[in-house]
């Protein structure tokens, strides 16, 4: 989420490129992300170099090495590695900087990975650097230099904001998940190096990024083992999407966070072409809510579970198929999934309750996705068992996520997220909670009796507090006194205005 000053800076960069002659909104958007990637690559190495110097150890696996970099052999194109680094070339004169990026820097970043067939190399292969003039480039570089790049997923945030500007967001129900909600879900699921993780509607890879960060912070010792590090960089993370630009952003983001070769690919997850089943131990996702899908293209086993064209139901069905037995899932769903009365809605909820182990329903306020959408949502958490196991389902009524629930989404002090994480990991303490409280457990039999309705309001008890009013005679007396005061002041006003 970007607000205030950052929006103004992004708007200024957009206007600079637009007035420079690039009038395709998507092209403008992509050129900005390419330049941000160049800066973030260098920023990451500068931080790593500083840490290595403090520790007195050599820095391994550097993107920018020492000496001469051969960009291509035929024809021979080469330059000093230092000229590929943002902190060096951003000081060049505009003409020299444009020539340097066109000839050396952009071709270089497209080849990162030393010829390996990685997600990054695949999605960068067809890209073109189109900033037209030295003057435009210089202004854009200055604009990016002025931005705070400490945000872990700044490219994804900027991409989402620019999509909103060109009205391309939301046409298929695709709205970027706020980072603090992603982080909450990752904290709930606690991924480890034992997991094989998937987001089949990955967007800019927010869930994958947050999971990579979580594992890096919580399993530092384990990541020092070569096999674990290799798995972390290539094997642990998978993501699918049908938007080539999102796949490119996701691949760049994962590269910046040390995951060099995630299994990121172009794929319609709901189609029959997706034959991956019983494959993953952890799925975290925010699938599109209103996407259109052709009935004939939907995988037959999904339709067998719930016959529908509603993507929010089909994705939940998909998760039950793609997880291994024992695998876990946390997915954001629109509220309609919780209480919809159609056969498909009921069948999906019955599947989660009776055949899998439904663990939690976390209702979120409708402002969470503002300013992009005002839809009410929830997080469903379940474990795949294929044999049931649901006993008590934990419900939580989130009132606040740390931001105002209007379009401004300003930071506020009220925030239920720490409480949600704490309570989810200590559910034994929830057994004695009253239905009037913000969270409580509901026995599975009660859910079955209520036609598998999972809306919290179905189970939450409303506490009525009696209100005592003063006697009627007292109220009448107050009204009479007020009437006398009005008449008295009205007379004074008429005197002042000399009205008889």
C-alpha positions in Angstrom: 0.0 0.0 0.0 1.4 3.4 -0.9 0.0 6.7 0.3 0.6 10.4 0.3 4.1 11.5 -0.6 4.9 8.2 -2.4 1.9 8.5 -4.6 2.9 12.0 -5.6 6.4 10.8 -6.6 5.0 7.9 -8.6 2.5 10.2 -10.3 5.4 12.5 -11.2 7.4 9.7 -12.8 4.4 8.5 -14.7 3.8 12.1 -16.1 7.4 12.4 -17.1 7.4 9.2 -19.2 3.9 10.0 -20.6 4.9 13.5 -21.7 8.1 12.0 -23.1 6.2 10.2 -25.8 5.2 6.8 -24.4 1.4 6.9 -24.3 0.6 3.2 -23.7 -0.2 2.9 -20.0 1.0 -0.7 -19.7 4.3 0.3 -21.4 4.8 3.2 -18.9 4.1 0.8 -16.1 6.6 -1.8 -17.2 9.4 0.8 -17.9 9.0 2.1 -14.3 9.3 -1.4 -12.8 12.4 -2.3 -14.9 14.2 0.8 -13.6 13.1 0.1 -10.0 14.5 -3.4 -10.4 17.9 -2.0 -11.6 18.1 0.1 -8.4 16.9 -2.6 -6.1 19.5 -5.1 -7.4 22.2 -2.6 -6.6 20.7 -1.6 -3.3 20.6 -5.2 -2.2 24.3 -5.8 -3.1 25.3 -2.5 -1.4 23.7 -3.8 1.8 25.3 -7.2 1.5 28.7 -5.6 0.8 28.4 -3.5 3.9 27.4 -6.5 6.1 30.3 -8.5 4.7 32.8 -5.7 5.4 31.6 -5.5 9.0 32.0 -9.2 9.4 35.3 -9.3 7.6 34.2 -12.0 5.2 34.1 -12.1 1.4 30.7 -11.6 -0.3 29.7 -14.7 -2.4 27.2 -15.0 -5.2 27.4 -11.3 -6.3 25.3 -10.1 -9.1 27.8 -7.3 -9.9 31.3 -8.8 -9.8 34.7 -7.1 -10.3 36.3 -6.6 -13.6 34.9 -6.8 -17.1 31.4 -8.1 -17.9 30.9 -9.6 -21.3 27.3 -8.8 -22.3 27.5 -10.8 -25.6 30.1 -12.6 -27.7 28.7 -12.1 -31.1 29.0 -9.2 -31.5 31.5 -8.7 -28.6 29.9 -6.2 -26.1 31.6 -5.7 -22.8 31.9 -3.1 -20.0 33.2 -2.8 -16.5 30.8 -4.4 -13.9 30.7 -1.1 -12.0 29.0 0.6 -14.9 26.1 -1.7 -14.5 25.4 -0.5 -11.0 22.8 2.1 -10.2 24.9 3.9 -7.7 27.5 4.5 -10.5 25.5 5.2 -13.7 22.9 7.4 -12.0 25.7 10.0 -11.8 26.4 9.9 -15.6 25.4 12.7 -17.9 21.9 12.0 -19.3 23.1 11.0 -22.8 25.8 8.7 -21.4 23.3 7.2 -18.9 20.8 6.3 -21.6 23.4 4.8 -23.9 24.8 2.8 -20.9 21.4 1.4 -19.9 20.4 0.5 -23.5 23.7 -1.1 -24.4 24.8 -2.7 -21.2 22.6 -2.6 -18.2 19.3 -3.7 -19.6 20.8 -6.6 -21.7 22.7 -7.6 -18.6 19.7 -7.9 -16.3 18.0 -10.0 -18.9 20.8 -12.5 -18.7 21.0 -12.8 -14.9 21.2 -16.5 -13.9 24.2 -17.4 -16.1 22.1 -18.9 -18.9 19.9 -21.1 -16.6 16.3 -21.6 -17.7 14.8 -19.8 -14.7 11.4 -18.0 -14.2 13.3 -14.7 -14.3 15.1 -15.4 -17.6 11.9 -16.7 -19.2 9.8 -13.7 -18.4 12.5 -11.1 -19.1 13.4 -12.6 -22.5 11.0 -10.6 -24.6 11.2 -7.3 -22.7 12.4 -4.0 -24.3 13.8 -0.8 -22.8 11.8 2.0 -24.3 12.6 5.2 -22.4 12.9 7.6 -25.4 15.3 10.4 -24.5 18.2 11.3 -22.1 16.1 14.1 -20.5 13.2 11.8 -19.7 15.5 9.1 -18.3 17.3 11.6 -16.1 14.1 12.8 -14.6 12.8 9.3 -14.0 16.0 8.2 -12.4 16.0 11.2 -10.1 12.3 10.4 -9.2 13.2 6.8 -8.3 16.2 8.0 -6.3 13.8 10.1 -4.2 11.6 7.1 -3.4 11.9 5.1 -0.1 13.0 1.6 -1.4 13.1 -0.1 2.0 9.6 -1.5 1.4 10.0 -5.2 0.8 7.6 -5.3 -2.1 7.8 -1.8 -3.4 7.6 -2.9 -7.0 4.3 -4.8 -6.3 2.9 -1.8 -4.5 3.8 0.6 -7.3 2.5 -1.8 -9.9 -0.9 -2.1 -8.2 -1.2 1.7 -7.7 -0.5 2.3 -11.4 -2.9 -0.4 -12.4 -5.5 1.5 -10.4 -4.6 4.7 -12.3 -5.3 3.1 -15.7 -8.5 1.3 -14.6 -7.0 -2.2 -15.4 -7.3 -3.5 -11.8 -10.3 -5.4 -10.7 -11.7 -6.3 -14.1 -11.3 -9.9 -13.3 -11.7 -9.5 -9.5 -8.0 -9.1 -9.1 -7.1 -6.8 -6.2 -3.7 -6.7 -4.5 -3.7 -8.1 -1.0 -2.5 -5.6 1.5 0.9 -6.6 2.8 -0.1 -6.6 6.5 -2.9 -9.1 5.7 -0.5 -11.3 3.7 1.9 -11.2 6.7 -0.9 -12.0 9.1 -1.8 -15.1 7.1 1.9 -16.2 6.8 2.2 -15.8 10.6 -0.9 -18.0 11.0 0.5 -20.7 8.8 4.2 -20.5 9.8 5.9 -21.9 6.6 9.1 -24.0 7.1 11.7 -25.6 4.9 9.6 -28.7 5.1 6.9 -27.1 3.0 6.3 -27.0 -0.7 4.3 -23.9 -1.1 1.9 -22.7 -3.9 -0.1 -19.6 -4.7 -2.1 -20.5 -7.8 -3.3 -16.9 -8.3 0.0 -15.3 -7.4 -0.2 -11.8 -8.8 3.1 -10.0 -7.9 4.0 -13.0 -5.6 3.1 -11.3 -2.3 2.4 -14.5 -0.4 5.6 -16.2 -1.8 7.7 -13.2 -0.9 6.3 -12.9 2.7 6.8 -16.7 3.1 10.4 -16.5 1.9 11.1 -13.7 4.4 9.5 -15.6 7.2 11.6 -18.7 6.5 14.7 -16.6 6.2 14.1 -15.0 9.6 13.0 -18.1 11.4 15.2 -20.8 10.0 18.6 -19.0 9.6 20.6 -22.0 10.9 18.8 -24.5 8.7 19.4 -22.2 5.6 23.1 -22.5 6.2 23.0 -26.1 5.0 23.6 -26.3 1.3 20.7 -28.7 0.5 18.2 -26.5 2.3 19.5 -23.3 0.7 19.3 -25.0 -2.7 15.7 -26.1 -2.0 14.8 -22.6 -0.8 16.2 -21.0 -4.0 14.7 -23.6 -6.4 11.9 -25.9 -5.4 10.1 -24.6 -2.4 8.0 -21.9 -4.0 5.5 -22.2 -6.9 3.1 -19.6 -8.4 0.7 -19.5 -11.3 -1.0 -16.6 -13.0 -2.5 -15.6 -16.4 -1.0 -12.1 -16.5 2.5 -12.0 -18.1 3.3 -8.7 -16.5 2.4 -10.0 -13.0 4.6 -13.1 -13.7 7.5 -10.8 -14.6 7.0 -8.7 -11.5 6.8 -11.8 -9.4 10.0 -13.3 -10.9 11.8 -10.0 -10.3 10.5 -9.8 -6.7 11.6 -13.3 -5.9 15.0 -12.8 -7.4 15.5 -9.7 -5.2 14.6 -11.8 -2.2 17.1 -14.6 -2.8 14.8 -17.1 -4.5 16.5 -17.4 -7.9 14.4 -20.1 -9.6 10.9 -20.4 -8.2 8.4 -22.5 -10.2 6.5 -19.4 -11.6 4.6 -20.1 -14.7 1.8 -18.9 -17.0 -1.2 -21.2 -16.3 -4.9 -21.0 -15.9 -5.1 -22.9 -12.5 -8.8 -23.8 -13.0 -8.4 -25.4 -16.4 -8.0 -29.0 -17.3 -4.4 -28.1 -18.4 -3.5 -27.9 -14.7 -3.1 -31.6 -13.8 -1.1 -31.1 -10.6 -2.8 -32.9 -7.8 -1.7 -34.0 -4.3 1.5 -32.0 -4.8 1.8 -29.2 -2.1 2.0 -29.0 1.7 0.9 -25.3 1.9 -1.3 -23.1 -0.1 -1.9 -19.4 0.7 -3.9 -17.3 -1.8 -6.3 -14.5 -2.5 -7.9 -15.9 -5.7 -10.0 -13.6 -8.0 -13.6 -13.3 -6.8 -15.4 -12.3 -10.0 -13.3 -13.7 -12.8 -15.0 -15.1 -15.8 -14.2 -18.7 -16.8 -15.5 -20.9 -19.6 -17.4 -23.9 -18.3 -15.9 -26.2 -20.9 -12.4 -25.3 -19.8 -12.8 -26.0 -16.1 -11.2 -29.1 -14.8 -13.7 -31.9 -14.5 -12.8 -32.9 -11.0 -13.5 -29.4 -9.7 -16.9 -29.4 -11.3 -17.6 -32.8 -9.7 -17.1 -31.2 -6.3 -19.1 -28.0 -7.0 -20.7 -27.4 -10.3 -20.4 -23.6 -10.8 -18.6 -20.9 -12.8 -17.9 -18.9 -9.7 -14.1 -18.6 -9.4 -14.1 -18.2 -5.6 -15.7 -21.6 -5.2 -13.7 -23.3 -7.9 -10.4 -22.1 -6.4 -11.4 -23.4 -3.0 -12.2 -26.8 -4.6 -8.9 -26.6 -6.4 -7.0 -26.2 -3.1 -8.5 -29.5 -1.8 -7.2 -31.2 -4.9 -3.7 -29.7 -5.1 -2.8 -30.2 -1.5 -1.2 -33.4 -0.2 -3.0 -35.1 2.6 -1.9 -33.2 5.7 -1.3 -30.1 3.7 -2.6 -26.8 5.0 -4.4 -23.9 3.3 -5.3 -20.3 4.2 -7.3 -18.4 1.6 -9.1 -15.1 1.4 -12.7 -15.5 0.2 -15.6 -13.1 -0.3 -18.3 -13.4 2.4 -20.7 -15.0 0.0 -18.7 -18.2 0.2 -19.6 -18.4 3.9 -23.3 -18.3 3.6 -24.3 -18.6 -0.1 -27.4 -20.9 -0.5 -26.7 -22.4 -3.9 -25.9 -26.1 -4.3 -22.3 -25.2 -5.2 -21.8 -23.0 -2.1 -23.3 -25.6 0.2 -21.3 -28.5 -1.4 -18.0 -26.6 -1.0 -18.6 -25.8 2.7 -19.8 -29.5 3.2 -16.5 -30.6 1.6 -14.4 -28.5 4.0 -16.3 -29.4 7.1 -17.1 -33.1 6.5 -14.2 -34.4 4.3 -11.4 -32.0 5.3 -10.6 -30.4 8.7 -11.9 -26.8 8.8 -9.9 -25.0 11.4 -10.8 -21.3 11.3 -13.0 -18.6 9.8 -11.6 -15.1 10.3 -14.1 -12.4 9.2 -12.5 -9.2 8.0 -14.1 -5.7 7.7 -15.2 -4.5 4.3 -12.7 -1.7 4.2 -9.6 -4.0 4.1 -9.4 -3.8 0.3 -10.1 -0.1 -0.1 -9.6 2.0 -2.1 -9.8 -0.8 -4.8 -12.9 -2.6 -3.5 -15.3 -2.5 -0.6 -16.1 -6.2 -0.6 -16.4 -8.0 2.8 -14.0 -10.9 3.0 -12.9 -13.7 5.3 -9.9 -16.0 5.7 -10.7 -19.7 5.6 -8.1 -22.1 7.1 -8.2 -25.8 6.7 -6.1 -29.0 6.6 -6.6 -31.6 3.9 -7.4 -35.0 5.4 -9.8 -36.5 2.9 -11.4 -38.2 5.9 -12.9 -35.3 7.9 -11.6 -34.4 11.4 -13.4 -31.1 11.9 -14.3 -30.8 15.6 -14.5 -27.2 16.7 -14.2 -24.3 14.2 -12.6 -21.1 15.5 -14.4 -17.9 14.5 -12.9 -14.4 14.9 -14.6 -11.1 14.2 -11.9 -8.7 13.1 -13.0 -5.2 13.7 -9.8 -3.3 12.8 -6.6 -4.1 10.9 -4.5 -1.1 12.0 -5.8 1.2 9.3 -9.0 3.3 8.8 -11.6 1.6 6.8 -12.2 4.4 4.4 -10.5 5.1 1.0 -7.6 6.9 2.8 -6.6 3.8 4.9 -4.7 6.0 7.4 -2.8 4.2 10.2 -4.7 4.0 13.5 -4.0 2.5 16.9 -6.7 -0.2 16.9 -5.4 -3.4 15.4 -6.8 -7.0 15.9 -4.0 -8.7 13.9 -1.6 -9.5 16.8 -4.6 -10.8 18.8 -5.7 -13.0 15.9 -2.2 -14.6 15.6 -1.8 -15.1 19.3 -5.2 -16.7 19.7 -5.0 -18.9 16.6 -1.8 -20.5 18.0 -3.4 -21.1 21.4 -6.9 -22.4 20.6 -7.1 -24.5 23.8 -7.6 -21.1 25.6 -10.6 -20.3 23.4 -12.8 -23.1 24.7 -14.3 -21.1 27.5 -14.9 -17.9 25.5 -18.5 -16.7 25.4 -20.3 -16.2 22.1 -20.5 -12.5 22.9 -16.7 -12.1 22.7 -14.7 -11.4 19.6 -13.6 -15.0 19.1 -14.9 -18.4 20.1 -15.2 -22.0 19.1 -18.3 -23.6 17.5 -18.8 -27.4 17.6 -19.0 -29.0 14.1 -22.5 -30.5 14.9 -23.9 -27.0 15.3 -22.5 -26.0 12.0 -24.1 -29.0 10.3 -27.4 -28.2 11.8 -27.2 -24.7 10.3 -26.7 -26.0 6.8 -23.0 -25.5 7.0 -23.4 -21.7 7.3 -19.9 -20.3 8.2 -20.9 -16.6 8.8 -19.9 -15.5 12.3 -23.2 -13.7 12.8 -25.0 -17.1 12.7 -23.2 -18.1 15.9 -22.4 -14.9 17.7 -24.6 -14.0 20.6 -25.9 -10.4 20.8 -25.7 -8.9 24.2 -28.7 -6.6 24.8 -28.0 -3.9 27.5 -31.1 -2.4 29.0 -31.3 1.4 28.7 -33.0 3.3 31.5 -34.9 6.4 30.6 -36.1 9.2 33.0 -39.8 9.3 33.9 -42.2 10.7 31.3 -43.0 13.7 33.6 -39.3 14.6 33.7 -39.0 14.5 29.9 -42.1 16.6 29.4 -40.8 19.2 31.9 -37.5 19.3 30.0 -39.3 20.0 26.8 -41.4 22.7 28.4 -38.3 24.4 29.8 -36.6 24.2 26.4 -39.7 25.7 24.7 -39.7 28.6 27.2 -36.0 29.3 26.5 -36.6 29.3 22.7 -39.6 31.7 23.0 -37.6 34.0 25.3 -34.6 34.2 23.0 -36.9 34.6 20.0 -38.4 37.7 21.6 -34.9 39.1 22.3 -34.0 38.6 18.6 -37.1 40.4 17.4 -36.2 43.4 19.7 -32.7 43.5 18.2 -34.1 43.5 14.7 -36.9 46.0 15.7 -39.6 43.7 14.6 -43.0 44.0 16.2 
